[in-house]
Amino acid sequence: MVALLLSLLTVVITASQAALSADQPQLIPKEPIQRADQRLRGQGWQPAQGLNPDPLERHLAGNQLASLSACSGTGQGFCRYDYQRGGMSLAVVTIPGPNAEGLVQSWSLR
């Protein structure tokens, strides 16, 4: 009986972990944002509504991704990309890479 209960508990825990990981965005630190954007869109993440970066921010980002929210004017090259899926929001922050492309630095899920 104990073995059966342990088996059932293992199945429930495994299923719960799989469900939680399915909700998590699949991002890789230092990955180019263009590649991360393609994968996120494949996972159902869409650019957040109402994003309107100005031309300078587009220039600083070095891309035309619809998810670009803003870039800092500090000279550090931080840019933010916002996505949504269902009731979740995802913010991805990039830093400039060696080829002036944005590289994923961090992200937060809300």
Backbone as JSON Lines, residues from 0, in Angstrom:
{"i":0,"aa":"M","n":[0.82,-1.19,0.0],"ca":[0.0,0.0,0.0],"c":[0.86,1.26,0.0]}
{"i":1,"aa":"V","n":[1.91,1.27,0.82],"ca":[2.81,2.43,0.88],"c":[3.5,2.61,-0.47]}
{"i":2,"aa":"A","n":[3.9,1.5,-1.09],"ca":[4.56,1.58,-2.4],"c":[3.61,2.18,-3.43]}
{"i":3,"aa":"L","n":[2.36,1.82,-3.39],"ca":[1.38,2.37,-4.32],"c":[1.2,3.86,-4.1]}
{"i":4,"aa":"L","n":[1.1,4.28,-2.85],"ca":[0.96,5.7,-2.54],"c":[2.19,6.48,-2.98]}
{"i":5,"aa":"L","n":[3.38,5.93,-2.78],"ca":[4.61,6.59,-3.22],"c":[4.65,6.71,-4.74]}
{"i":6,"aa":"S","n":[4.2,5.68,-5.44],"ca":[4.15,5.72,-6.9],"c":[3.19,6.8,-7.39]}
{"i":7,"aa":"L","n":[2.02,6.87,-6.77],"ca":[1.05,7.89,-7.15],"c":[1.58,9.29,-6.86]}
{"i":8,"aa":"L","n":[2.23,9.45,-5.72],"ca":[2.81,10.74,-5.37],"c":[3.89,11.14,-6.36]}
{"i":9,"aa":"T","n":[4.7,10.21,-6.8],"ca":[5.74,10.48,-7.79],"c":[5.12,10.93,-9.11]}
{"i":10,"aa":"V","n":[4.04,10.29,-9.53],"ca":[3.35,10.67,-10.77],"c":[2.8,12.08,-10.65]}
{"i":11,"aa":"V","n":[2.18,12.4,-9.52],"ca":[1.6,13.74,-9.33],"c":[2.7,14.79,-9.32]}
{"i":12,"aa":"I","n":[3.79,14.55,-8.64],"ca":[4.9,15.51,-8.58],"c":[5.5,15.71,-9.97]}
{"i":13,"aa":"T","n":[5.72,14.63,-10.7],"ca":[6.29,14.72,-12.04],"c":[5.37,15.51,-12.97]}
{"i":14,"aa":"A","n":[4.07,15.26,-12.9],"ca":[3.11,15.98,-13.73],"c":[3.09,17.46,-13.36]}
{"i":15,"aa":"S","n":[3.17,17.78,-12.08],"ca":[3.18,19.17,-11.64],"c":[4.43,19.89,-12.12]}
{"i":16,"aa":"Q","n":[5.58,19.23,-12.05],"ca":[6.82,19.83,-12.52],"c":[6.77,20.07,-14.02]}
{"i":17,"aa":"A","n":[6.21,19.14,-14.76],"ca":[6.09,19.29,-16.22],"c":[5.18,20.47,-16.55]}
{"i":18,"aa":"A","n":[4.09,20.62,-15.82],"ca":[3.18,21.74,-16.07],"c":[3.86,23.07,-15.77]}
{"i":19,"aa":"L","n":[4.61,23.14,-14.66],"ca":[5.31,24.37,-14.32],"c":[6.37,24.7,-15.35]}
{"i":20,"aa":"S","n":[7.13,23.72,-15.82],"ca":[8.18,24.01,-16.79],"c":[7.59,24.4,-18.14]}
{"i":21,"aa":"A","n":[6.38,23.93,-18.46],"ca":[5.73,24.32,-19.72],"c":[5.37,25.8,-19.69]}
{"i":22,"aa":"D","n":[5.11,26.36,-18.51],"ca":[4.79,27.77,-18.38],"c":[6.02,28.66,-18.45]}
{"i":23,"aa":"Q","n":[7.17,28.1,-18.17],"ca":[8.4,28.88,-18.14],"c":[8.91,29.14,-19.55]}
{"i":24,"aa":"P","n":[9.34,30.36,-19.82],"ca":[9.92,30.64,-21.14],"c":[11.27,29.94,-21.27]}
{"i":25,"aa":"Q","n":[11.56,29.48,-22.45],"ca":[12.83,28.8,-22.7],"c":[13.82,29.83,-23.21]}
{"i":26,"aa":"L","n":[14.62,30.37,-22.32],"ca":[15.62,31.39,-22.66],"c":[17.0,30.92,-22.23]}
{"i":27,"aa":"I","n":[18.0,31.38,-22.95],"ca":[19.38,31.01,-22.68],"c":[20.19,32.29,-22.49]}
{"i":28,"aa":"P","n":[20.86,32.44,-21.35],"ca":[21.68,33.63,-21.14],"c":[22.72,33.78,-22.27]}
{"i":29,"aa":"K","n":[22.93,35.01,-22.69],"ca":[23.88,35.41,-23.73],"c":[23.48,34.95,-25.13]}
{"i":30,"aa":"E","n":[22.24,34.51,-25.29],"ca":[21.72,34.13,-26.6],"c":[21.26,35.4,-27.33]}
{"i":31,"aa":"P","n":[21.51,35.51,-28.64],"ca":[21.01,36.67,-29.38],"c":[19.49,36.79,-29.25]}
{"i":32,"aa":"I","n":[19.01,38.01,-29.05],"ca":[17.58,38.23,-28.84],"c":[16.76,37.79,-30.05]}
{"i":33,"aa":"Q","n":[17.3,37.89,-31.26],"ca":[16.54,37.46,-32.42],"c":[16.23,35.96,-32.35]}
{"i":34,"aa":"R","n":[17.19,35.18,-31.92],"ca":[16.98,33.73,-31.78],"c":[16.01,33.45,-30.64]}
{"i":35,"aa":"A","n":[16.18,34.15,-29.52],"ca":[15.28,33.97,-28.38],"c":[13.85,34.36,-28.76]}
{"i":36,"aa":"D","n":[13.71,35.43,-29.53],"ca":[12.39,35.88,-29.97],"c":[11.71,34.8,-30.82]}
{"i":37,"aa":"Q","n":[12.43,34.19,-31.72],"ca":[11.85,33.12,-32.55],"c":[11.36,31.97,-31.69]}
{"i":38,"aa":"R","n":[12.17,31.56,-30.72],"ca":[11.79,30.44,-29.86],"c":[10.58,30.81,-28.99]}
{"i":39,"aa":"L","n":[10.6,32.03,-28.43],"ca":[9.48,32.46,-27.59],"c":[8.18,32.49,-28.39]}
{"i":40,"aa":"R","n":[8.24,32.98,-29.61],"ca":[7.03,33.02,-30.44],"c":[6.55,31.6,-30.75]}
{"i":41,"aa":"G","n":[7.49,30.68,-30.92],"ca":[7.13,29.28,-31.12],"c":[6.47,28.66,-29.9]}
{"i":42,"aa":"Q","n":[6.72,29.22,-28.73],"ca":[6.12,28.76,-27.48],"c":[4.82,29.5,-27.16]}
{"i":43,"aa":"G","n":[4.38,30.34,-28.09],"ca":[3.12,31.05,-27.89],"c":[3.24,32.43,-27.28]}
{"i":44,"aa":"W","n":[4.45,32.9,-27.0],"ca":[4.62,34.25,-26.47],"c":[4.48,35.24,-27.61]}
{"i":45,"aa":"Q","n":[3.75,36.32,-27.37],"ca":[3.54,37.36,-28.37],"c":[4.04,38.7,-27.82]}
{"i":46,"aa":"P","n":[4.46,39.62,-28.71],"ca":[4.86,40.94,-28.22],"c":[3.71,41.58,-27.43]}
{"i":47,"aa":"A","n":[4.06,42.21,-26.34],"ca":[3.05,42.88,-25.52],"c":[2.38,43.98,-26.33]}
{"i":48,"aa":"Q","n":[1.14,44.28,-25.99],"ca":[0.38,45.31,-26.68],"c":[0.85,46.7,-26.26]}
{"i":49,"aa":"G","n":[0.77,47.64,-27.18],"ca":[1.02,49.04,-26.85],"c":[2.48,49.46,-26.78]}
{"i":50,"aa":"L","n":[3.39,48.64,-27.27],"ca":[4.81,49.02,-27.25],"c":[5.05,50.05,-28.36]}
{"i":51,"aa":"N","n":[5.79,51.1,-28.02],"ca":[6.03,52.15,-29.0],"c":[7.41,52.78,-28.78]}
{"i":52,"aa":"P","n":[8.47,52.0,-29.02],"ca":[9.81,52.58,-28.83],"c":[10.07,53.67,-29.88]}
{"i":53,"aa":"D","n":[10.85,54.67,-29.5],"ca":[11.14,55.74,-30.46],"c":[12.29,55.33,-31.39]}
{"i":54,"aa":"P","n":[12.53,56.09,-32.45],"ca":[13.58,55.72,-33.42],"c":[14.96,55.56,-32.8]}
{"i":55,"aa":"L","n":[15.29,56.36,-31.79],"ca":[16.6,56.21,-31.14],"c":[16.71,54.86,-30.46]}
{"i":56,"aa":"E","n":[15.63,54.44,-29.79],"ca":[15.65,53.12,-29.14],"c":[15.78,52.01,-30.17]}
{"i":57,"aa":"R","n":[15.1,52.14,-31.29],"ca":[15.23,51.15,-32.38],"c":[16.68,51.09,-32.85]}
{"i":58,"aa":"H","n":[17.29,52.26,-32.98],"ca":[18.69,52.32,-33.41],"c":[19.6,51.64,-32.37]}
{"i":59,"aa":"L","n":[19.37,51.95,-31.11],"ca":[20.18,51.36,-30.04],"c":[20.02,49.84,-29.98]}
{"i":60,"aa":"A","n":[18.8,49.36,-30.23],"ca":[18.54,47.92,-30.18],"c":[19.16,47.21,-31.38]}
{"i":61,"aa":"G","n":[19.22,47.88,-32.52],"ca":[19.81,47.27,-33.71],"c":[18.92,46.22,-34.35]}
{"i":62,"aa":"N","n":[17.62,46.27,-34.08],"ca":[16.7,45.31,-34.71],"c":[15.31,45.93,-34.81]}
{"i":63,"aa":"Q","n":[14.43,45.23,-35.47],"ca":[13.06,45.71,-35.65],"c":[12.04,44.79,-34.96]}
{"i":64,"aa":"L","n":[12.46,44.11,-33.9],"ca":[11.55,43.19,-33.22],"c":[10.36,43.95,-32.64]}
{"i":65,"aa":"A","n":[9.18,43.41,-32.85],"ca":[7.96,44.04,-32.36],"c":[7.88,44.04,-30.84]}
{"i":66,"aa":"S","n":[8.67,43.21,-30.19],"ca":[8.63,43.1,-28.73],"c":[9.49,44.14,-28.03]}
{"i":67,"aa":"L","n":[10.28,44.93,-28.8],"ca":[11.13,45.95,-28.18],"c":[10.26,46.95,-27.43]}
{"i":68,"aa":"S","n":[10.58,47.15,-26.16],"ca":[9.84,48.09,-25.33],"c":[10.61,49.39,-25.2]}
{"i":69,"aa":"A","n":[11.91,49.29,-24.84],"ca":[12.72,50.49,-24.62],"c":[14.19,50.1,-24.53]}
{"i":70,"aa":"C","n":[15.05,51.08,-24.74],"ca":[16.49,50.92,-24.52],"c":[16.95,52.09,-23.65]}
{"i":71,"aa":"S","n":[17.91,51.81,-22.79],"ca":[18.42,52.87,-21.93],"c":[19.35,53.75,-22.76]}
{"i":72,"aa":"G","n":[19.4,55.0,-22.43],"ca":[20.31,55.92,-23.09],"c":[21.57,56.12,-22.29]}
{"i":73,"aa":"T","n":[21.9,55.16,-21.43],"ca":[23.03,55.31,-20.52],"c":[24.36,54.97,-21.17]}
{"i":74,"aa":"G","n":[24.33,54.39,-22.35],"ca":[25.56,53.95,-22.99],"c":[25.91,52.51,-22.62]}
{"i":75,"aa":"Q","n":[25.14,51.91,-21.72],"ca":[25.39,50.52,-21.32],"c":[24.72,49.54,-22.27]}
{"i":76,"aa":"G","n":[23.79,50.02,-23.07],"ca":[23.16,49.18,-24.09],"c":[22.06,48.26,-23.6]}
{"i":77,"aa":"F","n":[21.5,48.52,-22.43],"ca":[20.4,47.68,-21.95],"c":[19.14,47.96,-22.76]}
{"i":78,"aa":"C","n":[18.5,46.91,-23.24],"ca":[17.21,47.04,-23.91],"c":[16.24,46.05,-23.27]}
{"i":79,"aa":"R","n":[14.96,46.4,-23.33],"ca":[13.93,45.55,-22.74],"c":[12.93,45.15,-23.82]}
{"i":80,"aa":"Y","n":[12.57,43.88,-23.8],"ca":[11.6,43.31,-24.72],"c":[10.48,42.72,-23.88]}
{"i":81,"aa":"D","n":[9.23,43.03,-24.23],"ca":[8.08,42.57,-23.44],"c":[7.2,41.65,-24.27]}
{"i":82,"aa":"Y","n":[6.77,40.57,-23.62],"ca":[5.92,39.55,-24.25],"c":[4.75,39.25,-23.33]}
{"i":83,"aa":"Q","n":[3.74,38.62,-23.9],"ca":[2.61,38.15,-23.11],"c":[2.11,36.83,-23.67]}
{"i":84,"aa":"R","n":[1.58,36.03,-22.79],"ca":[0.95,34.75,-23.18],"c":[-0.08,34.44,-22.12]}
{"i":85,"aa":"G","n":[-1.33,34.36,-22.54],"ca":[-2.4,34.17,-21.57],"c":[-2.4,35.32,-20.59]}
{"i":86,"aa":"G","n":[-2.41,35.03,-19.34],"ca":[-2.37,36.08,-18.3],"c":[-0.98,36.38,-17.8]}
{"i":87,"aa":"M","n":[0.05,35.84,-18.46],"ca":[1.42,36.04,-18.01],"c":[2.12,37.11,-18.83]}
{"i":88,"aa":"S","n":[3.05,37.81,-18.19],"ca":[3.88,38.81,-18.85],"c":[5.34,38.41,-18.66]}
{"i":89,"aa":"L","n":[6.13,38.64,-19.69],"ca":[7.55,38.31,-19.66],"c":[8.34,39.52,-20.1]}
{"i":90,"aa":"A","n":[9.34,39.92,-19.32],"ca":[10.25,41.01,-19.68],"c":[11.64,40.4,-19.85]}
{"i":91,"aa":"V","n":[12.26,40.68,-20.99],"ca":[13.61,40.19,-21.29],"c":[14.53,41.39,-21.42]}
{"i":92,"aa":"V","n":[15.66,41.38,-20.72],"ca":[16.64,42.46,-20.78],"c":[17.86,41.95,-21.53]}
{"i":93,"aa":"T","n":[18.34,42.78,-22.47],"ca":[19.52,42.41,-23.25],"c":[20.65,43.41,-23.0]}
{"i":94,"aa":"I","n":[21.85,42.95,-23.31],"ca":[23.05,43.79,-23.33],"c":[23.67,43.63,-24.71]}
{"i":95,"aa":"P","n":[24.49,44.58,-25.14],"ca":[25.09,44.45,-26.46],"c":[26.14,43.35,-26.49]}
{"i":96,"aa":"G","n":[26.15,42.61,-27.61],"ca":[27.15,41.57,-27.81],"c":[28.28,42.08,-28.68]}
{"i":97,"aa":"P","n":[29.23,41.21,-28.99],"ca":[30.4,41.62,-29.77],"c":[30.06,42.09,-31.19]}
{"i":98,"aa":"N","n":[28.95,41.64,-31.74],"ca":[28.55,42.05,-33.09],"c":[27.43,43.08,-33.04]}
{"i":99,"aa":"A","n":[27.34,43.82,-31.95],"ca":[26.32,44.86,-31.74],"c":[24.9,44.29,-31.75]}
{"i":100,"aa":"E","n":[24.77,43.0,-31.5],"ca":[23.43,42.41,-31.39],"c":[23.09,42.27,-29.91]}
{"i":101,"aa":"G","n":[21.81,42.37,-29.59],"ca":[21.39,42.23,-28.2],"c":[21.49,40.79,-27.74]}
{"i":102,"aa":"L","n":[22.11,40.58,-26.58],"ca":[22.24,39.25,-25.98],"c":[21.4,39.2,-24.71]}
{"i":103,"aa":"V","n":[20.65,38.13,-24.54],"ca":[19.8,37.96,-23.36],"c":[20.66,38.0,-22.11]}
{"i":104,"aa":"Q","n":[20.31,38.91,-21.21],"ca":[21.02,38.99,-19.94],"c":[20.18,38.42,-18.81]}
{"i":105,"aa":"S","n":[18.91,38.83,-18.76],"ca":[18.02,38.38,-17.68],"c":[16.58,38.46,-18.16]}
{"i":106,"aa":"W","n":[15.7,37.87,-17.37],"ca":[14.27,37.94,-17.67],"c":[13.48,37.74,-16.41]}
{"i":107,"aa":"S","n":[12.23,38.23,-16.45],"ca":[11.34,38.04,-15.31],"c":[9.96,37.74,-15.83]}
{"i":108,"aa":"L","n":[9.31,36.86,-15.12],"ca":[7.98,36.38,-15.48],"c":[7.0,36.88,-14.43]}
{"i":109,"aa":"R","n":[5.89,37.47,-14.87],"ca":[4.86,37.93,-13.94],"c":[3.53,37.39,-14.37]}
